[in-house]
């Protein structure tokens, strides 16, 4: 029984697109190119391309198919009567046959040879593989741009000392640029994994009902060589380098697992990066872009919330969960296939790529406008560095002739006194001032400024950044050099 219409709502005067649910991934977030990649037009025009490629290949191998029939099919690839297709599907309860008949109406001369020898998975699975390949080709340059933007940021701030944290507690120093390289390293792993997943995609090809190619063997009167050539020809027309030699009715759903695993892993990387940015924004050391007229809070005018990073985290969580769908789907594909994969895959494949698309667009936008506040960073250093420098102070005293154990006790007492000022009184860390006033430490008073220079506590961080960017980052993004200039514009 249909649910009652909401009372008092004039549905006739509501625009149709506003009267029904639309996924925010398309209506609010994803890029036009990614939204089109998973559109009905892309899907069904690809079905028609596949039927045309199949017919052309069958003609090449001697079946009675005319040039006129091929030309008619090629002329109507985008001429899709979606209303008729919906009516046909309602009548036949079969989406592929509905579109076979709809295609046949605008191609009357070719109607008899459309879908010849094929099963539904010929258009369904091969289209999914084409769509995933094309979606990967949208994702990869976006990921490369994120890496490149963060690499510029890392180079710019490779020498700027800042507090590092373990357990979210102040640890030894690092540099702002070195921390960015930790983010980049994860994204480089994602780039490698997604490239592999994209390049490992195999075309299902021309396999028939249960993958045995029996129908095509019958078409070519038992000539196995012609069946193999047919498979290869259609694969080449679809611009794939290889096809499955073995499959059931469908390509193995392990492919979906591989593809969505790489995107889920990307989600984890972006979530970690944007969580770090959100924490650093709280420390006021780093800030994502903030528009001149942007409002951070409806109630608190002073707020500058890291909303871009929060969006990334929200969507990345969704992206990470989607891999559960293909994992479970593949595990229950009985024998040569089970149709309980279909509805699930319509949702999870599209949503994974659409989500990855907007996550990367947003991360790129963040990376292009990160703001660093060196004075705040320096202030935070000054609160912690004196404690971190105690070992260096002890070593300097020993070089000046002091006893190491005696020196340790002297500085331990002063450190606890300074710590009490910070923790119990809310004051500044005055350990250095206490050391300067201590007669015991007089031999190194002149060295204190040099000992407390933050740059002497960052180790090889700057040179690590330089080497990493040259040895790993530049070679990885070089294949995308022609696609790195595009700026990410967000509708916020």
Residue, then its C-alpha position, 0 to 999 in steps of 0.5 A: x500500500x502506498x504511503x499517503x501524501x503529506x497533507x497540505x503540500x501542493x505537489x503539483x506546484x513543486x518542481x519535480x526535482x525538488x519533490x523527490x530524494x536526490x543523493x547529495x553526492x550528485x546534487x551537492x558534492x560530486x563534479x559534473x564529469x564524475x556525475x555523468x560517468x555514473x549517469x543513465x546516459x553514459x550507461x545506456x549509450x555504452x550499452x549501445x556502443x557495446x552492441x555496435x562493437x559486437x555487431x561490427x566484430x561479428x560482421x568482420x568474422x563473416x556473419x551476415x551483417x550489413x554496413x547499413x545496419x552498422x551505420x544505423x546503430x552508430x547513428x543512434x548511440x545517443x538517441x535514447x528514448x528513455x520514456x519508451x525504455x521505461x515502458x518496455x521495462x515495466x512490461x518485460x521486467x528486464x532492463x536489458x531487453x527493454x533497451x534492446x527493443x528501444x534501440x531496435x525501434x530507432x534502428x529498424x534495419x539492425x533490430x534483428x542483429x542487436x545483442x546477437x549471441x550475447x547475454x545481459x552481462x555482456x552489456x551490464x558487466x562490460x559497461x561497469x568495467x568501462x565506467x570504473x576505468x573512466x572513473x579511475x581516470x577522473x580520480x587519479x589526476x585529482x589525487x596527483x593534484x592534491x599531492x602536488x599542492x601539498x608538495x609545494x606546501x612542504x617545500x615552502x615550510x620544510x625549515x619551519x620548526x614546530x612541535x611534533x606529537x605522540x599520543x597527542x602530547x608534545x614530543x620532539x620537534x619536527x618541521x611543518x613541511x616534514x609533517x606534510x610529507x607524512x601526509x603526502x607519503x600516504x597519498x603516494x601509496x594511494x596513487x600507486x594502489x589506484x593506478x594498479x587497480x585501474x591498470x589491472x582492470x580486465x574486460x569481461x568480453x564476449x563470454x555468453x550465458x555461463x562464460x563458456x562462449x557456447x552461443x558464439x561457438x554455435x554462431x561460428x559453427x564450432x570455429x573456436x579461433x573465430x570466437x577468440x578473435x571476436x573476444x579480442x576485437x570487442x576488447x580492443x574496441x573498448x580500449x582494454x588491453x586484456x580480457x578475462x579468459x575465465x569467468x562465469x556469467x559475470x566477471x568475478x566480483x573480486x574486481x569490485x573488492x580490489x577497486x573499492x578497497x583502494x578507494x576506502x584506503x584513500x578515504x583513510x588517508x584523507x581522514x587522517x590528513x584532515x583530522x590533523x588539520x582540524x587539530x592544528x586549527x584548534x592549536x591555531x597553528x594552521x588554518x584551512x582557507x576561509x572566505x572573506x564573507x564565510x560564516x563559521x557559526x550562526x550563533x558565534x560570529x568569531x568562529x572559523x570552523x574547519x568545515x572543509x576538513x570536516x566535510x572530508x572526514x564525514x565523506x571519507x568515513x562513508x567511503x571507508x564503509x562501502x568496501x563492505x558491500x563488494x566483500x559480502x557480495x563476492x562471498x555469496x556469488x553462488x556458482x556462476x553468479x547470483x542476482x543478489x549482486x545487482x541492486x547492491x552494486x548499483x549503489x556501492x560502485x557509484x557512491x564510492x567513486x562519487x565520494x572519492x571525487x568530492x573528497x579529493x576536490x575538497x582536499x585539493x581546495x584545502x591544500x591550495x589555501x593552507x595558512x600557517x601562523x609561525x608566531x603561534x607555532x613559535x609561541x607553542x615551542x617556547x612553552x615546551x622547548x626548555x624542557x626538551x632542551x634539558x639533555x642538551x643543557x646537561x651535555x653542554x655542562x659536562x663539556x664545561x667540566x660539570x658532573x653529569x649526575x649532579x647537573x641532572x639533579x640541578x636541572x630536575x629541580x628547576x624543571x619541576x619548579x617551572x612545571x608547577x608555574x605552567x600547570x598550577x599557576x597557568x604561567x609561562x614556562x620560565x625554566x630558561x630564566x631560572x637557569x640564567x639566574x642559577x650560579x651553577x649553570x653560569x658556565x653555559x649562560x652564553x651558550x643558552x641561546x644557541x642551545x635553545x635554537x629550535x632549528x637544532x632540534x629538528x634533526x634531518x627533517x629539512x633534508x628529508x623533505x628535499x630528498x623525498x620530494x625529489x626522489x618519490x613525489x616528482x616521479x610519481x606525479x610526472x605522468x599527470x604533468x599536463x593535468x596539474x594546473x586545474x584549480x579546485x572551486x567548491x560550492x560551499 
